[in-house]
Amino acid sequence: MTVIHLKESRSDVKLQSLSANLFSYAYFMVSPQVKPNSQLKLTTKDPGDAECLKTSWCSCSLLRGAEEMGLRKAVKPEFGGGTRNFSCEEDYIYENIESELCFFTSQERQSIIKHWLDNLRAKHGEALHNITFLGGQPIIPELKARGVIQQVFPLHEQRILSHLMKSWVQAVCEKQPLDDICDYFGVKIAMYFAWLGFYTTSMLYPAVIGFVLWMLTESDQTSRDICCVVFALFNVVWATLFLERWKRRSAELAYKWGTLDAPSESLEEPRPQFRGVKRCSPITGCEEFYYPPWRRLVFRWLVSLPICILCLCFVFLAMIICFELQEFVMGIKEMPRLVRFIPKIMLAITVTACDEVYRKIACWLNDMGEGPAHSTASRRLIALDGSFCKVHSFLIMDTSKDIIPLISWSRMKELNIKSIISTLI
């Protein structure tokens, strides 16, 4: 079951219109040979709170979606074993095909539903809620980008969540059930927790070696230098082995979960935030949005870069002001003790507020200055957001020890200059 949550409460007429349009698109796309009621069900909430559409798909739609996606499923041992792309014509060779409940995992089922919803495409010139679509343009992503649909999300399965709660969250010294996490939450979440567990386990080696060296270190400087050099060399070797072992482990998990061969970026659908002028594609002959690469470079160098520099300079200036205020407050002896914490609180609030504001700025710059590919835009957004977070979170800690003496030194020089000027006068 998947819920389509509308941006705002709409009238019953508009909701029925949207439901009818989505129903007709899904019916003709999924299987026009059978009755629509056996393929897709669209239901609304109570009439007084009509803000959601609930979609449910039958097993026939899921099987056909798995074939279109090229979903890899396990093959029965009598047919060779291993995994291969699913095919409806040879569905009898796959394990658990007899059980509709066990054949697809929760993650696979939701991926197929998302595939169908993202591929509900409009015909040329069709309009929905005052939005005119191009021929073959996906409907749901465009409605989300225009604000008609707020979000699309699946409903949780309490049975699986209870099992994960016992085998994963409440289990302290047990291995992480990565396969169960992948089956329910997806490959990205499972890969993240696989890396987290791998990293935590690998950190035991430098922790043990560091503790042993700390115990063996004597009070003289020579012994400390030797242990420091030994630990530094160990860290170099450990980091190299850690990276190589994680490459093998991640490749193993990617092959196991069927994501080793990722599709090319050129085959991705344009993201809904991508805007440009309509033109006829010289390759496919269909209408598409086109944005010249030179304009993207101009926007990146003349808009994105100056805005990023201004944002970073503002953070640095706010940090200097807070440090100056801290020095001023600390210089007043009769100041209450609680008042001395005000500059630190102001710095924390400034960092938090700037983090939220700059994240929105980074999203806007990324939407305006990137190409149509989702993966490229995601990497660019991570780079922008990461640069802001690095300055907010780490620049203050890295430079606080150096800036405070610098402020004191500048004040001392200012007093010296004033004394020299007063002497000359």
N, C-alpha and C positions, 0 to 999 in steps of 0.2 A: 504494500500500500504506500503510495506517494501522495504528499499533500502539496498543492500549489496555493501559496498564500498570497493574496492580492495586497497591493500597496496600501489601499485604503478601502473603507466600506463602500461598496458600490450597490446600486439598485438591483433589484431582481431581474429587470429587463437586460441590463448590461451583463450581469453574471450569466444569465441564460444564453445571451448572445456569444459570450466568450466560450462557454461550455459547448455550445453547438458547433462553433467553428473548430475548436480543438478536437471535438469528437469526429467531425467530418474529415479533418486532415489525417487523424490517426487511423480512421477506418479505411480510407483509400490507400494509405501507405502500408499498413501492416498486412492486411489480407482482404482484398476486395472480393474474394470468392465465397466468403462465409458471412454469416449474419453479424452485424456489428456488435450486438449485445453479448456475443460469445467471446469477443476479443478485448473490448475496452469498456470499462464502467466509469462514468463520471458522476459523482454525487456531490451535493453541497451540504453545508452545515444547516443548522436550524434557520428558518426563514428570517427570524429576527437578528441573526448574526451571520449573514451570508457573506463571508469573506474568504472562504477556502473552497478549493476544488480537490476532491479525493479521486485519485486514479488507481485502478487495479487492472492487472493484465493476466491473461490466462496462460497456461503452459505452452500452448501453440505459439503465442506471440514471443514468449521467452526463448523457445527453441529456435525460431527463425532469427531473432535478434542475436543469439549466440553464434549462429552461422554467419551473419553479416559482419559481426565484430571479429570473426576469426578466433573465437575463444578456444583455448586449448583445454581439453578434458582428458582424463585418464582413460586408457583403453583396457579392455578385459585381457587377462593373460592369454586366453586361447586365441586372441587376435593379434598377438605380438607384444602387448604391454606398452609401457611408456605413455606418452601424451601426443596428441595431434589435434589439429583444428577441427572443431565440431562441424559435422555435416548432417543435415536432416535426412538425406537419402540413406546414410549408413548409421543411423542412430543406435541400432541394435548392438554395435561393437563397443559402446562406451559403458563404463561401470556405473551402476545405480540408475540407469536410464529408466528402469521400471518404476522407480519411486519419484514422483513429482516433488516431494518435499526434500529429499536427500540429494537429488542430482545437482542442483545449483546451490551454492552457498549464498548467504545473505549478501555478501559483497558482490558476487557475480550477478545476482538477481537485480540488485539496485543499479549496477553498471549497465545492464541491458535496458532497464527502464529509462535510465538517463540517456542512453544512446537513442532510444526511440523518441523521447521528448525533444532532445537536441536536434533531431533530424526531421521534425515536423516542419516541412518547407512550404512556402507560399508559392503560388503561381505568379506570373508576371502581372504587375499592376494591381494585385489584390491589396485590400486595406482592412485593417482591424483596429478599432479604437482610434481612428484618425491617424493611423500609422500606415504608410504605403510601403509595401515590400518589393524588393527586387525578385526576379524570377529565380527560384531555388534558394532564397534566403531563409535561414532557420528562424522560426517564429518565436519560440520560448526565450532564447537568449536576447533577442531584440526587445521583446516585451519587458524583460528584466532590466535591460539597459535604459529603456524609456520610462520606467517607473510604474507600469501597469501591474507587473508581478513583482512582489517583494522578494520572495525566495521560494525555492523548490527543495523539499527535504523528505526523506523517507521516515516512516515511523519505526520506533525501536521494537525489538522483539525481547520481551522481558525474560523469556526462557533462556536465551543465549546470554543476555546480560547477567542473569543470576549465576550462570555457569562461569562466566569470566570473572565475576566478583569473587567467587570461591577459589578458582584455580590461578588467578593472576593478582588481583588487588590484595586479597587477604592472605595469600601465600607469601611467607617471608623468605625462606631459604630454598625455594623451589625455582626451577628453570622457567623462564617466560614461555607461555604457550603461543609462540610466534605464529604458528599455522592457524590457530583459532583467532588470533588478533587479525591476521590477514583476511580470513574468511568473513569476518564481521565488519571491521573498520576499513579494510582496503590495504593495498600494497604500501602506500606512502607512510601510513601510520605504523604499520608493522615494520617497515624498513627503519624508521626512526627509532623505535624501541629496540630493534636488533642492534643498531649502532650504539645506542645508549648502554645496553647490557654489555656489548663487546668492549666499549671504552672503559666502563667501570671495572670489568674483570682485568683488563690490561693494565689499569692503574695500580693494581696490587703489586706488580713487580717493582716499579720505581719507589713505591711506598715502603716496601720491605728493604730494598737496597739502601734507600735514604735513611731509614731508621738504624740499620746496621752501621752505616758510616758515621752517623751521629753518635752512636754508642762508642765507636772505636776512636773517635776524634779526641785528641788530647788538648790541653789548654794552650800549647805553644802555637805560634803562627804557622810554622812549617807543616805541622800535622794538619791544620785546617786547610792550607793551600793544596796539599796532596789529596785530601778527601774531596775537596771542591772540584779539582781537575778530574778525578776518577768518576765522580757523579756526573759531571758534564759529558764525558766520553760515553758513559753508560746511557745517558739521555739521547745522545745522537744515534746510538745503535738501536735503542728501544723504539724511538720514533720511526726509524726506517723499517724495522720489522713490523711495527704496528700498522703502518700504512700498507705494506705489502700483504699482510695477513687480512686486513680489512678489504682490500681489493678482491682477494680470492673469496672471502666470505660473502661479500655483497654480490659478486657474480654468481655464486652458488645459489643464493636466495633468489636472485632475479631469474635465473633459469628455472628454479623450482616453482616460482610463482608465475611464470609465463610472461615476464616483462623484459627479458634480455634483449629482444629485437624490437626496439621502439620504432614507431613510424617516423619518417622524415618530416622535418618542419614544413617542407613544401607541400605536404599532403594535409596539413592542418586546415581547419576551417578558420576564416577570419574571426577575430574576437569582436564581440558586439560593440566595444568602445571605439573600434577603429572607424575613422571617418575620412571621407575623401570625396572626389568628384566621380559621378557615374560615367562609366565608359564601357565599351565592348572589348572584352578580353581578346588579345591577338592570338591566344593559344586555344581557348575553349570556345570562343565566339559568344559567350554569355555575358550578361551585364555584371559588373563588379565595381566596387569602390576602389579608386586609385589615388594614391598620394605620392607625389614625386619624391624620390630619395633626396634631392638637393634641398627641398623644403624641410625635410626631417632633420638634415644636418644643420641647416640654418637655425632651426628652432632649438636644437640641442646645444649649439655653441653660443647663440646670442640670447637665449631665454633660460634654458635649463641651467647652464653653467653659472651665469651671473646670479640667478636666484639661489642656487646652492651655496655659492660663496657668501652672499649676503646673509643667508640663514646661519652659516657657520660663524661668521663674524659677529652676528647678533648674540649667539650663545657665548662666544668668547668675551664679548663686552659685558654681558650680564654677569658672567663669572667674575670679571675684574671688579665690577661695581659691588658685588656681594663681598668679595674679599676686602675691598676698601672699607665698606661699612663694618665688617667684622673687626678690622684694625681700629677703626674709630671707636667702636663700642668697647673694645677691650682696653682702650687707653683711658677710659673714664673709670676711676676707681670706685666712686660712690654709686655706680650703676648697679641695679639689682641683678642677681645672678640669672634669673629667668630671662631677663631682657637680652642677655648676651647670646642666647640661642636664637634670637629672631633672625639674624642674617643667615644662619644655617638653614632655618626653616624656609626662608625666602628662596634660598638657592635650590632646595629640594622641590619646592612648588614650581619654580621657574623651569627646572629641568623637565619635570613631569608635563607641564603645560606645553612647553616647546616640543616635546616628543610627540604629543597628540597632534599639534598643529602641523609639524613638519611631515608627519606620516600622511596627512591629507594632501599636503603640497606635493609630496613624492608620488602619490597616486595620480594626481592631476597631471604632473609633468610626464609621468610614464604613459598615461593614456593619450596625451597630445603628441608626444615625440617618438613613439615606437611604431613598429610595423604591424602587420596584421597577425603575425604568429603569436599564439598564446605562450609558448615556451620562451621565446625571446623577450616578450614583455614581462614575464614572471622573473626571469633572471635580472633584467634591468631594474625592476622594482625592488628586488632583494638588495641589489647594489646601492640604490639610492637610500633605501630605508636603513641599510646597514651602516652607511657612511654617517647618517645623522645620529643613529644610536651610538656609534663609536665615539663621536665627539661628545654627545650628552653624557654618556655613562663613564667613559674612560679618560677623556681629556682632562676633566676636572680632577680626577684622582692622580693622573700622571703629572700634572703641572702645578698642583696646589703647593707642593713642597718647594718648587722653584719660584713660583709667582710671589709668595709672601715675602721671601728674602729680597726679591726684585723690587717689590713695593717699598720695603724698608730702605733699600739702597737708593731708590729714586728720591725718597723723602730726605734722606741724608744729603744727597747731592743738591737738592733744592734749598735746604737750609744753608749749605756751604755757599751756594751762589748768592743767596740773599745777604749773608754776612759779608761777602766780598763787596757786593754792591753798596751796602750800607757803609762799609769802611771807605770806599772810594768817594762816596757822597760826603 
